[in-house]
Amino acid sequence: MADLQFFDTPQGRRIAYHFTPGAGPTLVFLGGLKSDMEGTKAVHLEAWCESQGRAFLRFDYSGHGESSGEFTEGCIGDWAKDAMAALAHLTEGPLLLIGSSMGGWISLLCAKKMSERIAGLVTIAAAPDFTEDSMWAGFSKAQKAELEREGQVALPSDYGEPYIITKHLIEEGRQNLVLREPLDLPFPTRFLQGTHDEDVEMSVAIRLIEHATGPDMRLVVLKNGDHRFSDPAGLQLIEDAINNVLQVLE
């Protein structure tokens, strides 16, 4: 396992990361909301890349894991800037992004801003625009009133403590929506989705592939798969999708 290291972004945030050197394109794992780089998928992919002799980067957004800041201070734009700073400062050459849940949204923002660097994309239960289409759209009148009054609202989570969702996160998210304007993905792209995902509905994956344009896009569905994709079947499907993209590139 690569050593824990840190770098400072142009915005002054201290980002924790692990980088494994190897052959390109560099694979980069982008985690989900309140997830960190010690999760099953990130650590598994690091070991897999090391066994393949491939370069790999995993990192924590600000307010996540070992990086600086508090979660409630952050927003989609901040975390996208963290990701783009990591890509710019810690990697060279072409990149294959692997975005999980919110990381799928972040990877799409990276693809829009750094298209010249992106060689391929794999998303895992991608959740583009979730602050608007899932959170805000799903809030009750009472929750919306609480958000306006208190500046935040607590949402129950299956992954531990409740998520504290801030008014800033919701409002700033509207500046980074990707399903309301053209989304060109001019590289091999694989969207992975489980049929039993209770966090991101299948309709999101269908909407994403129907909305995006590109020469080589596929939606791969895992029957009975959940949101995590952390069991052996899910991890194998991620490996297969990465290998498929690499075969196209090589």
N, C-alpha and C positions, 0 to 999 in steps of 0.2 A: 504494500500500500504506500502511495506517495505521501510525503510529509505534509503536515498542515502548514500553510503559508498565508501571508496577508499582503494586500496591496491597497492603496488609497485611490479612490475614484476622483475625477475632476471636481465632483461635488463635495469632496471631503469625507466620504463615507469609507470606512475600513471594511474591506471584503475578505472573508476567509475562503480559501480554496485548496484543492489538491490537484496537482497536474502530473500526469504520467506521460513522459516523452515517448515518441514512437513515430511510426509512419503515418502520413496523412492520407485522406483528410482527417483533421482532428475532430473527434467526436466530443460533443459538449452536451452535458445533461442539465436541463433547466427544470427545477422542481416546482411543486405546487404551492398553493397558499398555506402558509404556516408549516410547510415541510422544510426539511433541511437536507444537507448533502450526505447525511449518515443513513438515509433511508435505504430500504432493501434494493430498490432498482438502481440507485446511484452506485452503491457499493458493489453490487453484482456486475454492473457494466464496467466499472473500473477493473475488476479482476478479469473480466472477459477480454477487455481491450489489452490488458497487460499480457494475457496468454496469447493474443494474436499479434503482439508487437505493434499495436496501434496507439497513437496519441489520444489522450482522454483528459477532459477537464470537468470537474464538478465544483460547485461553489455555493455559498449561501448569499441570498439577497440581504440587503440591510434590514435589520429588525428580525432576521431569521438566524437560527443556529448560532454559529460563532462570530458572525459579523456584527458590526457596531449598530447602534440605534435600537429603537423600540418598534415593535410591530405596528402599534397604533399610530406611529408617526408617518408610516409609509403609504404608498399608493402605486397603482399600476405603472405610471410614468416613471417613478423613482426606481422601481424594480427593473423596468426595461432599460433604464440608463445604467443601472448596475451591471446588467447582463452585457450590454453593448460595450461598456468599459472593460469588462473581463475579456470579451472577445478581442477587443482592440489591443489590450496591453499584455495579455497572457498567451495569445496564440498567433501563429503565422500561417499563411496559405489558406487553402479551402477548408470549409467547415461543414460538418454534418451535425445538425442540431437535433436533439432528442428532447421534446418538450412534453412534460407530464402535467395534465390538468391546467392550472393557471400558467404553467410553463409552456403549454401549447400556445396560449395567447401571447406570451412574451416572445416566443420563438417567431411567431408571425410578425410581430412588431420589428424584431431584429431583421427578418427577411425583407421587410419593406425599406428599412433604413440602411441595411448593409448588404444589399442584394449581390454586390460584386464578390462578396466573400462566401456566400452560402452555396454549397454544392449539392446539398440534399437535406431533406427534412423527414423526421419521423415524429408523429405526435401520439400521445397515449391519453385517451379520454380527454382530448383537448377541450378547454372551456373558454373559448373566445367570448368577450363581451359579457362575462357572467355577472359583473357588478350591476349591469343594467337589466339584462334579460332574465336572470335568475334571482338575484338578491332584490333589487329595487322592484321588479315586477311582481315578486312573490311576497313582498312586505304587506302586512295588514295596515289598515288605516292607523291603528294604534302604534304600530312599529314606525311608520313614517312620521307620525307626530312625535314619538320619542326621539327619533333621529334628529328632527328639526329642533326639538326642545333641549335635548341633552348633548347633541353632537355625536352621539354614538348609540348603538343598540347591540345587545348580546344575542348571538344565535347559537343554539345547541349544536354540538359537533359529536360525531361518532368516533373522533380521533383524539378525544381528551377534553380539555377545558373548553368552555364556550368561545366562539370567535367574537371578538369585539370589533364590530364593523363601524367605521367612522363615516360621518357625513363627508369628510374630505375624500375618502376612498371612493364613495359612490359618485360624487360630483366630478372628481378628477378622472375617473374611469371613462366618463363621457367624451373626454378629449382623445381617447386612445382606442375607440371602437374600430373593429376591422371588418365587420359584416355589413357596414352601411356604405362602403365605398369600394372601388375596384381593389381586388386582392390578387395580384399575379404571382404565381409561384413557378418560375421558369426552370425548375429542376425536379428530379425525381422526389415525389412526396408520398408518404404512406401514413394514412390516418388509422389508428387502431382504436376500436371501441368495443366494450363489453355489453352484452344484451341485458345484464342484470346490474348495470351501473345505477346506483340510487342517487348519485350526485350530479351526473351529467347525462341527460336523456339522449337516446339514440337520435332524436330529431335534431339535436345540435350538430352531431357528426354529419348527418345528411345535409343540413343547411350549409355547413362549412364546405363540403365537397361540391355542392351545387353552386355555391357563390364564387368560390375561387376559380381562377383560370390557370392553366398550365398544361404542358405537353404530356405529363406522366404522373397522374394522380390516381391513387387507389384507396378505397375504404375497406379495411380488413376487420371483420366482425368476429369476436370470440364469443361463441354461445356459452351462456351462463357466466361469462366473465364479469367481474365487478369493477369498481373504480380503480382499485389499487394496481392490478396487473402484477402483483408481487408473488403469486404462487408459481409453481414450476411451469404450468401451461402459459401463463401470462408472460413470464420472463423468456420462455422459448420463442413466443410470438414476437417479442421485441427484438430478440437476436435475429430471427428470420427476416424481419422487416429491414433491419440495418444491413444484413448481408445482401438482401435484394437490391437495396439502394447502392451499396458498394459495387455489386456486380455490374450495375448499369454504368457507374462512373468509371470502372476500371476495364 
